[in-house]
């Protein structure tokens, strides 16, 4: 096992090793490991103090911002208020000034009283209570040794915890599943108690001791949980359910929210009443000594335990699951199941979960029930995609303001205030929107934020380009608002408008800019006002040129923006007038070819494309930019230019989706052989990007479809795609079905046959 051990952020502290219930499904007393019989009933002062010291050392060594201590048993309330106070005081003192302390207790609730809750309120101890549902469900397992029901006392504890003075301590309810119970009755009973969270737990089982399946169904537990899920959805999801939230999170590309699912590495260690350090408690279900490490708090640090092979095995993520699980498309959501549930005496834990079929059916079932409402609207509505892109840019600008934290000084504050003035009027807000929507505004924002994060010299100076963006927005709005902005090297660039030449090379200063009719009013600090026409090139003004394609689509030919150099090939320098005319004419002809060959794609592109930037031959470092920009290298081959334009549109479209929604997760965990380049292996993202591009280009050259069906099949069976990613794959299959033979290629070839080479 390679790589550093994951530090522990959570310890389970056994404060009492006996219980006042005789639950027949308890992994501590009823399963394989019976080591509880030799433990002290109550944790000693010495063990408490030494454990607190070890945890403080661990937190300090790893610079942990916070740690959790879960008081457990047996039944932890049997330790008594005085002993629990000692625990709270000792850990609070040891962690003071080292890390925030999150104290919790998991209890059956039978002993809970105001005396305990007042103590917990004093130290901020959150309380989780075990309850298996209505009385019939709870009494199936949670009874006293003499057979009496525990249900009334548990309800009394829950009601006490729900009082206004204690409600802030409520962690929620833990419910162990029994498929013989009515799933609707169980959920209704738990929801009626208005907990902040419900946590459904599969009963601990292994391949040697499989879970009961009264009806014989291999997916009985999934069916039970999906019945709960359906009821939960029908009622409007009245209470968070951790299991469902975790599956929904992973389906959307997010993390697992529970240890029992997902691939997150374990960061938990157990301290027994005698100071023995053990692995996760559920391992006691596997075999005698399964949780043991041979370490204790007196002679060993938590780092010693973190390096233990058994602990490391649960920190390997995808590499720690069985080969069967690695090949399964739902592994990202189920994570191979709880480690304990994989045990088989013949080969230890190198197996899928004994609940494997249930977990797959549960994930698939939740996905089928929710995909229509959980898919990002940006995947199905181009207008929504544009809106989300704009929101992202505004969020980045707000993030930059926060990241500067005053370092921008008076000039940033002045520009920020003027942006607020623009926002207060319809015309001003529209002008600001236009400038923020410019694709290379995003490049500027990301570049500055990266620089600030890396403490790069000059990053604050880059941020102080904000006044030029505000000035451009003011000019576009038509408002009579003068905006001060700094020029550098004799030049002031106004995004989406053009570049002002205000002084000689190397000179810097400040100018005040406002719009005047069809021109600009510019006042330098040393000099009078000048009116600069915006329409054409002049010695002091290089405008962003615009041209029309397809008879209606007006595009910017941006060869001046200082942040336009963000493509795989370098940005070309400013084009001369003749060069610009030749360039725009060639692009216009390429656009016409696209309209004939692939009218749907071209019409969709016309709704988002705003900016084209000329490129030159060479290699460049590709950087992010906003929605609507394509870089093009001029070529005399009309077909090649049309393909390059379509390729750029496809790449821009996919990148825009990835900006606002997760299409895949765990990228790089697997590699795939490209069907059209058999010797090349790529991560999922590379396979998706290549397939997305080739499907689009196949409308012009059907040969690009070669290998696409195979790639789509690989991605359909992969673990990486999210619900949104699967929706995109279905859309790609629809596109493939829309390619009609070689019609696109024929149209293109006929159109370019007599085109002169330039």
FIVEXRO-274038 format. One line per 8 residues: their letters; for each residue x, y, z of C-alpha. Coordinates in steps of 0.25 Angstrom, whole numbers, plus 5000, padded with zeros to 4 digits. Layout:
BEGIN
A> X/Y/Z  ...
END
This chain:
BEGIN
XXXXXXXX> 5000/5000/5000  5006/5013/4996  5003/5028/4999  5002/5034/5013  4992/5029/5023  4979/5037/5024  4978/5044/5038  4967/5041/5047
XXXXXXXX> 4957/5052/5048  4947/5044/5057  4948/5035/5069  4938/5026/5075  4940/5026/5090  4934/5014/5097  4930/5020/5111  4922/5008/5115
XXXXXXXX> 4923/4993/5110  4910/4988/5115  4896/4991/5110  4882/4991/5117  4875/4985/5105  4876/4971/5099  4875/4975/5084  4877/4962/5076
XXXXXXXX> 4883/4969/5064  4894/4976/5072  4908/4974/5066  4915/4976/5079  4908/4965/5087  4901/4956/5077  4911/4954/5066  4925/4947/5065
XXXXXXXX> 4934/4956/5073  4931/4954/5088  4943/4962/5093  4933/4971/5101  4933/4961/5112  4947/4964/5116  4946/4979/5115  4944/4988/5128
XXXXXXXX> 4930/4993/5129  4933/5007/5130  4945/5015/5124  4955/5020/5134  4960/5034/5136  4974/5029/5131  4969/5024/5118  4960/5037/5116
XXXXXXXX> 4972/5046/5119  4982/5038/5110  4972/5037/5099  4970/5052/5099  4985/5055/5099  4987/5045/5087  4976/5052/5079  4981/5066/5082
XXXXXXXX> 4995/5061/5077  4989/5055/5065  4981/5068/5062  4993/5077/5063  5002/5068/5055  4992/5068/5043  4987/5082/5045  4973/5077/5046
XXXXXXXX> 4963/5089/5047  4953/5080/5055  4951/5066/5061  4939/5058/5065  4938/5050/5077  4926/5040/5078  4922/5035/5091  4918/5020/5090
XXXXXXXX> 4916/5007/5096  4909/4998/5100  4900/5008/5105  4908/5021/5107  4898/5027/5117  4901/5016/5127  4914/5022/5129  4907/5033/5137
XXXXXXXX> 4907/5048/5137  4919/5050/5145  4928/5041/5136  4922/5047/5124  4925/5061/5129  4940/5056/5132  4940/5052/5117  4935/5066/5112
XXXXXXXX> 4944/5074/5121  4957/5065/5118  4955/5066/5103  4951/5080/5103  4963/5084/5110  4973/5076/5102  4967/5081/5088  4966/5096/5093
XXXXXXXX> 4974/5104/5083  4978/5092/5075  4965/5088/5067  4950/5090/5068  4943/5079/5076  4930/5073/5071  4925/5064/5083  4914/5054/5080
XXXXXXXX> 4907/5042/5087  4899/5030/5081  4889/5025/5091  4877/5016/5091  4871/5027/5100  4865/5019/5111  4873/5027/5122  4872/5040/5115
XXXXXXXX> 4867/5051/5125  4868/5066/5127  4881/5064/5136  4888/5058/5124  4883/5068/5114  4887/5080/5122  4901/5074/5123  4901/5072/5108
XXXXXXXX> 4896/5086/5106  4907/5091/5114  4918/5084/5105  4910/5084/5092  4909/5069/5091  4899/5065/5080  4890/5053/5082  4886/5042/5073
XXXXXXXX> 4876/5032/5077  4873/5018/5071  4859/5015/5068  4854/5005/5058  4841/5011/5054  4827/5009/5060  4825/5000/5072  4823/4987/5064
XXXXXXXX> 4836/4989/5057  4844/4994/5068  4840/4983/5077  4844/4972/5067  4858/4974/5072  4860/4985/5082  4854/4979/5095  4859/4977/5110
XXXXXXXX> 4865/4964/5114  4852/4960/5120  4844/4963/5107  4838/4976/5111  4836/4987/5100  4846/4998/5100  4838/5007/5090  4830/5016/5101
XXXXXXXX> 4843/5020/5107  4850/5023/5094  4838/5032/5090  4839/5039/5103  4854/5041/5101  4851/5047/5087  4840/5056/5092  4850/5061/5103
XXXXXXXX> 4860/5064/5092  4850/5071/5084  4847/5081/5094  4851/5095/5090  4863/5096/5100  4869/5083/5095  4865/5083/5080  4879/5089/5076
XXXXXXXX> 4885/5076/5081  4877/5066/5073  4885/5058/5063  4874/5050/5058  4869/5036/5058  4877/5023/5054  4868/5012/5049  4873/4997/5046
XXXXXXXX> 4865/4991/5034  4857/4979/5036  4850/4975/5023  4839/4968/5031  4834/4982/5036  4824/4991/5028  4833/5001/5021  4822/5012/5020
XXXXXXXX> 4819/5010/5035  4834/5011/5039  4836/5024/5031  4823/5030/5036  4826/5027/5050  4840/5033/5049  4835/5045/5041  4824/5048/5051
XXXXXXXX> 4835/5050/5062  4841/5062/5053  4856/5058/5054  4866/5066/5047  4871/5053/5040  4868/5039/5038  4879/5029/5036  4875/5015/5031
XXXXXXXX> 4885/5004/5034  4886/4991/5027  4887/4980/5038  4901/4975/5039  4904/4962/5031  4915/4955/5023  4915/4944/5012  4918/4934/5023
XXXXXXXX> 4905/4939/5031  4897/4945/5020  4885/4954/5024  4871/4948/5025  4862/4949/5012  4849/4943/5016  4843/4944/5002  4856/4939/4995
XXXXXXXX> 4857/4952/4987  4872/4955/4984  4868/4970/4984  4858/4970/4996  4866/4981/5004  4866/4990/4991  4851/4987/4989  4848/4991/5004
XXXXXXXX> 4857/5004/5003  4851/5008/4990  4837/5006/4996  4842/5016/5007  4848/5025/4996  4835/5026/4988  4827/5029/5001  4838/5039/5005
XXXXXXXX> 4837/5046/4991  4821/5046/4991  4822/5053/5004  4831/5064/4999  4844/5058/5006  4840/5064/5019  4852/5059/5026  4866/5057/5021
XXXXXXXX> 4870/5043/5019  4885/5041/5019  4885/5028/5011  4876/5035/5000  4884/5048/5000  4897/5040/4999  4892/5033/4986  4886/5045/4980
XXXXXXXX> 4899/5052/4983  4908/5042/4976  4899/5041/4964  4901/5056/4962  4916/5055/4963  4917/5059/4978  4923/5051/4990  4917/5040/4998
XXXXXXXX> 4911/5044/5011  4911/5031/5019  4922/5021/5022  4913/5010/5017  4913/5015/5003  4924/5022/4994  4939/5021/4992  4943/5032/5002
XXXXXXXX> 4955/5027/5011  4951/5023/5026  4956/5033/5036  4951/5027/5048  4957/5019/5060  4951/5013/5072  4956/5014/5086  4951/5003/5095
XXXXXXXX> 4948/5005/5110  4962/4999/5113  4969/5008/5104  4971/4997/5093  4971/5004/5079  4962/4997/5069  4957/4998/5055  4942/5001/5052
XXXXXXXX> 4933/4994/5061  4924/4987/5051  4936/4978/5048  4932/4970/5060  4921/4964/5051  4932/4957/5043  4940/4949/5052  4947/4949/5066
XXXXXXXX> 4958/4959/5066  4954/4965/5053  4954/4979/5058  4967/4978/5067  4980/4985/5064  4989/4981/5075  4990/4996/5079  4986/5004/5091
XXXXXXXX> 4986/5018/5095  4997/5016/5105  5008/5011/5096  5003/5016/5082  4999/5028/5075  4988/5030/5065  4998/5030/5054  5002/5016/5058
XXXXXXXX> 4988/5012/5056  4986/5019/5043  4997/5011/5037  4991/4998/5041  4989/4989/5029  4974/4987/5032  4972/5002/5033  4980/5005/5021
XXXXXXXX> 4971/4995/5013  4959/5004/5016  4967/5016/5011  4970/5012/4997  4957/5016/4991  4954/5010/4977  4967/5001/4979  4962/4995/4991
XXXXXXXX> 4949/4989/4985  4949/4975/4978  4951/4974/4963  4936/4971/4962  4933/4984/4968  4943/4992/4960  4936/4987/4947  4922/4991/4952
XXXXXXXX> 4916/5004/4947  4910/5007/4961  4922/5006/4969  4924/5021/4970  4910/5021/4978  4911/5008/4986  4926/5008/4988  4926/4993/4989
XXXXXXXX> 4917/4994/5001  4921/4994/5016  4935/4988/5018  4929/4978/5028  4919/4973/5018  4929/4968/5008  4935/4958/5018  4936/4943/5014
XXXXXXXX> 4945/4933/5021  4951/4928/5008  4956/4941/5004  4954/4951/5015  4949/4965/5009  4952/4963/4994  4938/4962/4990  4926/4970/4987
XXXXXXXX> 4916/4973/4998  4907/4962/5002  4897/4973/4999  4902/4975/4985  4890/4972/4977  4882/4981/4987  4891/4993/4986  4891/4992/4970
XXXXXXXX> 4876/4991/4970  4875/5003/4980  4884/5012/4972  4878/5009/4959  4864/5010/4965  4867/5024/4971  4874/5028/4958  4861/5024/4950
XXXXXXXX> 4852/5031/4959  4860/5044/4960  4868/5046/4947  4857/5055/4940  4857/5065/4951  4872/5064/4955  4878/5067/4942  4883/5081/4940
XXXXXXXX> 4874/5089/4931  4886/5094/4924  4887/5080/4918  4873/5082/4911  4872/5097/4909  4882/5106/4903  4876/5118/4909  4878/5112/4922
XXXXXXXX> 4892/5109/4919  4895/5123/4915  4888/5128/4928  4896/5119/4937  4909/5123/4930  4906/5137/4933  4903/5134/4947  4916/5127/4948
XXXXXXXX> 4924/5139/4943  4916/5148/4953  4919/5138/4964  4934/5138/4960  4934/5154/4961  4928/5154/4974  4938/5143/4979  4949/5152/4974
XXXXXXXX> 4944/5164/4982  4944/5155/4994  4958/5149/4991  4964/5163/4990  4959/5166/5004  4962/5181/5003  4976/5179/4996  4970/5186/4983
XXXXXXXX> 4970/5199/4991  4962/5211/4987  4963/5208/4972  4956/5195/4973  4946/5201/4983  4943/5212/4973  4941/5203/4962  4932/5193/4970
XXXXXXXX> 4924/5205/4974  4922/5210/4960  4918/5196/4956  4907/5197/4966  4902/5210/4960  4901/5203/4947  4894/5191/4953  4883/5201/4958
XXXXXXXX> 4878/5205/4945  4873/5196/4933  4882/5202/4923  4894/5201/4932  4891/5186/4936  4890/5182/4922  4903/5189/4918  4910/5182/4930
XXXXXXXX> 4903/5168/4926  4909/5170/4912  4923/5172/4917  4922/5161/4927  4917/5151/4917  4929/5154/4908  4937/5140/4908  4950/5146/4911
XXXXXXXX> 4945/5153/4924  4944/5139/4930  4959/5137/4926  4963/5150/4933  4955/5146/4946  4960/5132/4947  4975/5137/4944  4974/5147/4955
XXXXXXXX> 4967/5137/4965  4978/5127/4962  4989/5137/4964  4983/5142/4977  4982/5127/4982  4996/5125/4978  5001/5138/4984  5007/5141/4970
XXXXXXXX> 5013/5155/4970  5005/5165/4961  4992/5158/4964  4986/5170/4971  4990/5178/4959  4983/5169/4950  4970/5170/4958  4971/5185/4956
XXXXXXXX> 4967/5184/4942  4953/5184/4947  4951/5199/4944  4953/5196/4929  4942/5186/4930  4933/5196/4937  4937/5207/4927  4933/5198/4915
XXXXXXXX> 4920/5195/4922  4917/5210/4924  4920/5213/4910  4911/5202/4905  4900/5206/4914  4899/5220/4908  4899/5226/4922  4906/5239/4924
XXXXXXXX> 4915/5233/4934  4930/5236/4935  4939/5224/4940  4954/5226/4944  4963/5215/4938  4978/5212/4938  4985/5211/4925  4998/5203/4924
XXXXXXXX> 5009/5203/4914  5002/5215/4908  4989/5206/4905  4975/5205/4911  4967/5193/4907  4952/5194/4908  4947/5180/4907  4937/5177/4896
XXXXXXXX> 4940/5191/4890  4955/5193/4887  4968/5198/4891  4972/5213/4893  4986/5218/4890  4988/5229/4901  5003/5230/4902  5016/5224/4898
XXXXXXXX> 5021/5210/4901  5025/5208/4915  5016/5220/4920  5005/5218/4930  4995/5227/4936  4980/5229/4939  4969/5234/4929  4954/5237/4931
XXXXXXXX> 4945/5230/4920  4931/5232/4916  4922/5230/4904  4918/5242/4895  4909/5238/4884  4917/5229/4875  4930/5232/4881  4938/5232/4894
XXXXXXXX> 4941/5244/4903  4955/5242/4909  4962/5251/4919  4976/5248/4924  4981/5254/4937  4990/5263/4929  4983/5267/4917  4970/5272/4912
XXXXXXXX> 4958/5264/4907  4958/5257/4894  4947/5251/4886  4950/5238/4879  4941/5232/4869  4938/5217/4872  4935/5213/4857  4948/5211/4850
XXXXXXXX> 4963/5209/4853  4971/5222/4856  4985/5224/4862  4979/5225/4875  4967/5215/4874  4967/5200/4870  4953/5195/4871  4948/5181/4872
XXXXXXXX> 4943/5179/4858  4929/5172/4856  4924/5164/4844  4912/5157/4840  4910/5142/4835  4898/5135/4830  4891/5148/4827  4888/5151/4842
XXXXXXXX> 4898/5146/4852  4907/5157/4856  4920/5153/4862  4932/5160/4868  4946/5158/4862  4954/5160/4875  4968/5161/4872  4972/5171/4883
XXXXXXXX> 4967/5166/4896  4979/5163/4905  4973/5151/4910  4969/5145/4897  4981/5136/4896  4975/5124/4903  4974/5114/4891  4982/5102/4888
XXXXXXXX> 4989/5110/4877  4994/5124/4880  4985/5137/4877  4989/5144/4864  4994/5159/4866  4984/5170/4861  4980/5168/4847  4982/5179/4837
XXXXXXXX> 4969/5183/4829  4971/5175/4817  4975/5163/4826  4962/5165/4834  4954/5166/4822  4960/5153/4816  4958/5146/4829  4944/5149/4831
XXXXXXXX> 4940/5146/4816  4946/5132/4818  4939/5130/4831  4926/5135/4824  4927/5124/4813  4931/5113/4824  4918/5117/4831  4910/5116/4819
XXXXXXXX> 4915/5102/4817  4911/5098/4831  4897/5104/4829  4895/5095/4817  4902/5082/4823  4897/5083/4837  4886/5093/4839  4882/5089/4853
XXXXXXXX> 4896/5090/4859  4898/5103/4852  4885/5109/4857  4888/5105/4871  4902/5111/4870  4896/5124/4865  4889/5125/4879  4902/5125/4887
XXXXXXXX> 4914/5129/4878  4918/5143/4880  4933/5144/4877  4943/5138/4868  4958/5140/4870  4969/5138/4859  4980/5128/4863  4994/5125/4857
XXXXXXXX> 5002/5112/4856  5008/5107/4868  5006/5101/4882  5000/5109/4893  4995/5106/4907  4980/5105/4907  4973/5113/4917  4958/5114/4921
XXXXXXXX> 4949/5124/4915  4934/5128/4915  4923/5123/4907  4922/5127/4892  4937/5128/4887  4944/5120/4877  4958/5122/4872  4961/5119/4857
XXXXXXXX> 4974/5117/4849  4972/5122/4835  4974/5112/4824  4972/5112/4809  4964/5099/4809  4949/5103/4811  4945/5089/4816  4957/5089/4826
XXXXXXXX> 4952/5103/4831  4938/5098/4832  4942/5086/4840  4951/5095/4849  4939/5104/4852  4930/5092/4855  4941/5086/4864  4942/5099/4872
XXXXXXXX> 4927/5100/4873  4926/5086/4879  4938/5088/4888  4932/5101/4893  4919/5095/4896  4924/5083/4904  4933/5092/4912  4921/5101/4915
XXXXXXXX> 4913/5089/4920  4925/5084/4929  4926/5098/4935  4912/5098/4941  4909/5083/4943  4916/5070/4947  4916/5061/4935  4925/5051/4941
XXXXXXXX> 4933/5048/4954  4945/5039/4958  4952/5044/4945  4965/5036/4943  4961/5024/4951  4960/5016/4939  4966/5017/4925  4959/5014/4912
XXXXXXXX> 4965/5011/4898  4960/5020/4888  4953/5012/4877  4958/5022/4866  4973/5021/4871  4975/5007/4876  4988/5010/4883  4983/5022/4891
XXXXXXXX> 4977/5021/4905  4970/5032/4911  4962/5035/4924  4947/5036/4923  4947/5051/4920  4956/5049/4908  4947/5038/4903  4935/5047/4905
XXXXXXXX> 4941/5059/4898  4946/5051/4886  4933/5045/4884  4925/5058/4886  4934/5065/4876  4933/5053/4866  4918/5052/4866  4917/5067/4862
XXXXXXXX> 4928/5066/4851  4921/5053/4846  4910/5062/4840  4920/5067/4830  4929/5055/4829  4922/5042/4832  4935/5035/4834  4936/5042/4848
XXXXXXXX> 4925/5032/4853  4935/5021/4852  4937/5016/4866  4926/5025/4872  4916/5014/4875  4927/5006/4882  4931/5018/4890  4917/5021/4894
XXXXXXXX> 4915/5006/4899  4928/5007/4907  4923/5020/4914  4909/5015/4916  4915/5003/4924  4925/5012/4932  4924/5016/4946  4928/5031/4943
XXXXXXXX> 4916/5037/4937  4907/5045/4946  4892/5045/4943  4895/5058/4935  4906/5050/4928  4896/5039/4924  4886/5049/4919  4897/5055/4910
XXXXXXXX> 4901/5041/4905  4886/5038/4901  4886/5052/4894  4899/5047/4886  4892/5034/4882  4880/5043/4877  4890/5051/4869  4896/5039/4863
XXXXXXXX> 4883/5034/4858  4881/5048/4852  4893/5046/4843  4887/5043/4829  4898/5035/4821  4908/5044/4814  4898/5055/4811  4906/5065/4819
XXXXXXXX> 4919/5061/4812  4913/5062/4799  4908/5076/4801  4921/5081/4807  4929/5075/4795  4920/5081/4785  4921/5094/4791  4936/5095/4792
XXXXXX> 4939/5088/4779  4941/5101/4771  4945/5110/4783  4958/5117/4780  4970/5113/4790  4975/5125/4797
END
